[in-house]
Amino acid sequence: MSSNQPTIVIIGGGYAGATLAAELDKNTSYRIILIEPNHYFLHSIAALRAAVQANEWSNNALFPFTSLFKNATSGSHVINARVERIIPDQQHVIVYGGTQQQQQQTIHYDHLVIATGAAYRFPGKITEPQTEHAKVLLQKVANDIANSKHIVIVGGGPVGIELAGEIASVYNSGRQNKEITLIHSHPRLLSTHLDIKDSVAEELRDQLEQRLHVNVMLSETVSVPPELQSGQRLYINTPTRLTTKTGQQIDADLVFFTVGGKPNTEFLRSSLSMPSQVFTSSGHIQVNEYLQVDNGKGVRYSNIYALGDVSTHQPGMAYWAGEEAKALARNFIDLQNGTASMKPVKQAMSGMMLVPLGAKWGVGQLTLPWFGAVRVGPWVVSMLKGKGLLADRYKAIVNAK
Ligand SMILES: Cc1cc2nc3c(=O)[nH]c(=O)nc-3n(C[C@H](O)[C@H](O)[C@H](O)COP(=O)(O)OP(=O)(O)OC[C@H]3O[C@@H](n4cnc5c(N)ncnc54)[C@H](O)[C@@H]3O)c2cc1C
């Protein structure tokens, strides 16, 4: 082990952190320490299908980290633990858990990368650390879905729409076997994605209603029950009467809430790891064009970076998290070679989204040279994403078998 190599500590092994770790391992001799509570890379893009078809899809959503690092001489490794705090003055992170059996450890870094992503409700994100336990959870929710009569999904963003599509494409394709209701607070689906055309949102609604027998309720809200807010329960699987904002009552035996998704920065803010001016009001970490933590008003850390969903640099997409990771890796490679100064990391391109409704249906928008934003239909969405949900691509990135 070449212990004189600088150490890069990466907090979070999602699309950004795991891609960065793999790129650095391939191309540099830095010592990389990836700190991630889960023993697996969670491929969220396939998690919703795995929640419906657990037997067939769990292995395409959870990729164990066992062979992430191939360069055996660098001393790089994964620590399955949670970072509780960072101490920039001493270049230390404090972690809890891991092999130290629920004890605190202090880990030194030369460069620190914060890639802790954003929290979404199950089954979009899974926080059960052991792979086998996470599989059991997926099997349980798949059984609950199979045994339910009326499923309600609250939230008509991409996650809610895709979950409705995954369930309906298995149970309601051809004829309606289950009542499925998707409730969204705005008059249009995908209402927070203003760069996506109305026609894409309308076509999604049409396919859900006409092809997959999903009842889409717009301009309606249902509040998140306290036991879900506190994390005591992941979803509701007991007979429940929901009352919407306008007083409509809906009886359901299974309810998923897919609303909200907030950056995982609470551990930094509550531990006062960095001054509060670093964070936006939504809790994102402000960064500059090199992804260094920088609020643009004098609070700047030259050896602490943030990327992916946790930072202000990109719009919360796996693809762009990966692109940022590759760009940051190139800057670290240049730094090691002493060949160039850091290059700015490109901003994400807006107006691109593919929303599959199961393997066969779906709608998307691509931004093409000359044509601009173009709506694409089920065949293109299925071929580019819906069929395989990019599982092979991400398996290869994290070197999973
Ligand atoms: C259901 C679903 C479907 C999606 N589909 C798409 C899609 O089709 N296309 C697309 O582009 N995007 C999609 N997204 C968005 C995409 O998943 C995110 O943009 C992406 O995960 C961002 O990557 P990240 O590395 O920043 O964060 P994440 O992938 O969330 O990774 C963050 C990691 O940090 C870890 N972590 C958190 N706190 C700590 C801590 N204190 N210490 C150590 N580790 C910590 C977490 O365990 C997690 O593994 C989807 C999201 C969901 C929920």
The ligand as an ORCA input file, in Angstrom:
! r2SCAN-3c Opt
* xyz 0 1
  C     -37.027      6.319     -7.772
  C     -36.067      7.249     -8.437
  C     -35.890      7.159     -9.811
  C     -34.993      8.001    -10.443
  N     -34.844      7.896    -11.790
  C     -33.949      8.685    -12.407
  C     -33.715      8.559    -13.808
  O     -34.364      7.757    -14.469
  N     -32.785      9.322    -14.384
  C     -32.042     10.235    -13.674
  O     -31.179     10.896    -14.251
  N     -32.228     10.388    -12.336
  C     -33.158      9.641    -11.698
  N     -33.375      9.790    -10.358
  C     -32.584     10.785     -9.619
  C     -31.257     10.178     -9.266
  O     -31.434      8.998     -8.540
  C     -30.429     11.173     -8.476
  O     -30.238     12.322     -9.227
  C     -29.099     10.533     -8.115
  O     -29.308      9.497     -7.191
  C     -28.119     11.546     -7.559
  O     -26.942     10.883     -7.253
  P     -26.094     11.267     -5.958
  O     -24.859     10.434     -6.016
  O     -25.984     12.727     -5.831
  O     -27.008     10.800     -4.751
  P     -27.465      9.328     -4.335
  O     -27.490      8.437     -5.495
  O     -28.697      9.538     -3.550
  O     -26.324      8.825     -3.357
  C     -26.087      9.432     -2.125
  C     -25.486      8.405     -1.197
  O     -25.019      9.060     -0.037
  C     -25.235      8.219      1.083
  N     -25.266      9.049      2.290
  C     -26.228      9.908      2.694
  N     -25.885     10.481      3.859
  C     -24.672      9.968      4.204
  C     -23.787     10.170      5.303
  N     -24.069     11.013      6.296
  N     -22.632      9.471      5.329
  C     -22.313      8.609      4.328
  N     -23.113      8.388      3.265
  C     -24.271      9.061      3.204
  C     -26.578      7.549      0.771
  O     -26.705      6.323      1.482
  C     -26.496      7.362     -0.730
  O     -26.058      6.081     -1.104
  C     -34.264      8.963     -9.693
  C     -34.460      9.057     -8.308
  C     -35.351      8.212     -7.692
  C     -35.550      8.321     -6.199
*
